[in-house]
Amino acid sequence: MSLWIDKYRPTTLENLTFNQGLSRKLKNLTDSDFPHLLIFGPSGAGKKTRILCILKELFGDGAEKIKIDQRSFETQRKKLDINIISSKYHIELTPSDVGTYDKIVFQELLTEIAQTQQIDADAKQRFKVVVINEADEITRDAQAALRRTMEKYMSNLRIILCCNSTSRIIEPIRSRCMLIRVPLPSIDEISTTLQHIASNEEIHLSKSLADKISLQSQRNPRKAILTFEVMASQKKKLNDNVEIPKVDWEQVIDDIVGKIVKTQAAETLSTVRQKIYELQSHCIPPSLILKKIALGLFTNEDIHSKAKFDIINSATHYDHRLRTGRHSIFHIEAFVSSAMSAILSTKY
């Protein structure tokens, strides 16, 4: 039994109900000389769903027949393992999984793929596609290696980069890609989707409750659908006054923020450290943890405005250190310590 987010995921560009103008533009691209793409936008906006639809439009049903492999790469210091999702026509990888060694992945894997030609006579296109997730987390050296590959093997290879922001993508790569921004859908669009799912699942969902779920999900359709499924599994009848549950990890973030505001002490820092470890063990990205803690502190009415200013400055400093250093727990903990110090300084 699959989750609703997978069960109702569109598989073609025509079936995408959000940003239909963008879908038509992508359809036209697949019918012409397909370029390298840089697809960016907020988390949950549907970037990966659109990429899957593009692949199906390019190669047909064969793009959905995938397998998962693990590739190993040797360096002088360590052995690197990376998971690769692939079909006969494309591969999908997340080079940032290997940290600062991602350049090795591009130098070996992409060159190997680019040097092999498409042999399927029935394929609509003669090139292969490499989908790179979390492209904004790739090191600058790896991006430089990727740029050279894009230039040298354009006839056999197309790159689709997927990221939240283009700010950390180097200019030579941006200039070689067509930039496609995928915005978050509107409240009404998400509500319509929720009501469509409710109708198929034979669940009563009023427009006002659908709007309420969409608003609390911050226009994130993935989060809205998951929240609705949790609510439906707990209660058969959903009325307009039902409480909308928060995601588990967000409740942990709220608890961390509450402890920081209440007590600025070494014991609190130790407790917060354990909760951060717990979040990371459940695959919550360190940058998202830091962002949510900073946002929770900034919107807290019990914190002085001067302390909030210092907290935001610290957040930007440690966010940069997160992306350039290692051992993310050190940088998040240092930010929490700095936030405690800022709060404490305004109390006396």
CORPEZI-V391812 format. One record per residue. N is the residue number from 1. NEAR is the number of other ideal C-beta (glycine too) atoms within 12 Angstrom. Layout:
{{N NEAR} {N NEAR}}
This chain:
{{1 7} {2 9} {3 18} {4 28} {5 26} {6 17} {7 16} {8 28} {9 27} {10 29} {11 23} {12 25} {13 32} {14 16} {15 22} {16 35} {17 28} {18 34} {19 29} {20 18} {21 16} {22 28} {23 27} {24 16} {25 24} {26 37} {27 24} {28 18} {29 27} {30 32} {31 16} {32 14} {33 15} {34 29} {35 27} {36 35} {37 37} {38 39} {39 42} {40 32} {41 32} {42 22} {43 30} {44 30} {45 36} {46 42} {47 40} {48 31} {49 36} {50 40} {51 43} {52 34} {53 34} {54 43} {55 42} {56 33} {57 34} {58 36} {59 31} {60 21} {61 19} {62 21} {63 33} {64 21} {65 17} {66 23} {67 15} {68 14} {69 17} {70 17} {71 26} {72 19} {73 27} {74 13} {75 19} {76 9} {77 12} {78 14} {79 15} {80 26} {81 19} {82 30} {83 22} {84 31} {85 27} {86 26} {87 30} {88 25} {89 36} {90 37} {91 37} {92 34} {93 40} {94 29} {95 44} {96 30} {97 25} {98 33} {99 27} {100 24} {101 30} {102 35} {103 30} {104 30} {105 39} {106 37} {107 23} {108 27} {109 34} {110 38} {111 23} {112 21} {113 32} {114 31} {115 16} {116 21} {117 17} {118 26} {119 12} {120 21} {121 9} {122 14} {123 23} {124 22} {125 31} {126 22} {127 29} {128 37} {129 42} {130 42} {131 41} {132 47} {133 31} {134 33} {135 41} {136 34} {137 32} {138 38} {139 28} {140 22} {141 20} {142 37} {143 35} {144 22} {145 30} {146 41} {147 30} {148 23} {149 34} {150 35} {151 19} {152 17} {153 26} {154 21} {155 17} {156 25} {157 36} {158 41} {159 44} {160 42} {161 45} {162 41} {163 39} {164 30} {165 24} {166 24} {167 15} {168 28} {169 35} {170 26} {171 17} {172 20} {173 34} {174 26} {175 17} {176 26} {177 32} {178 26} {179 25} {180 31} {181 24} {182 35} {183 23} {184 27} {185 34} {186 20} {187 26} {188 18} {189 26} {190 37} {191 31} {192 23} {193 37} {194 46} {195 29} {196 24} {197 32} {198 29} {199 15} {200 15} {201 22} {202 11} {203 25} {204 20} {205 37} {206 20} {207 19} {208 19} {209 31} {210 36} {211 25} {212 27} {213 41} {214 35} {215 22} {216 27} {217 36} {218 25} {219 29} {220 30} {221 45} {222 33} {223 32} {224 45} {225 37} {226 30} {227 40} {228 40} {229 30} {230 25} {231 33} {232 28} {233 17} {234 16} {235 20} {236 14} {237 17} {238 30} {239 15} {240 17} {241 12} {242 24} {243 17} {244 28} {245 22} {246 22} {247 26} {248 18} {249 25} {250 30} {251 18} {252 29} {253 32} {254 23} {255 26} {256 40} {257 32} {258 22} {259 31} {260 41} {261 33} {262 21} {263 18} {264 27} {265 18} {266 14} {267 14} {268 27} {269 27} {270 17} {271 23} {272 37} {273 26} {274 20} {275 33} {276 38} {277 22} {278 22} {279 32} {280 25} {281 15} {282 17} {283 13} {284 28} {285 27} {286 32} {287 33} {288 28} {289 40} {290 41} {291 26} {292 34} {293 46} {294 37} {295 23} {296 31} {297 38} {298 29} {299 17} {300 25} {301 11} {302 19} {303 31} {304 21} {305 16} {306 15} {307 28} {308 26} {309 21} {310 27} {311 39} {312 27} {313 20} {314 31} {315 33} {316 20} {317 22} {318 33} {319 30} {320 18} {321 24} {322 30} {323 28} {324 18} {325 19} {326 14} {327 16} {328 29} {329 27} {330 19} {331 29} {332 41} {333 34} {334 27} {335 42} {336 41} {337 27} {338 32} {339 43} {340 35} {341 21} {342 31} {343 35} {344 23} {345 18} {346 21} {347 17} {348 7}}
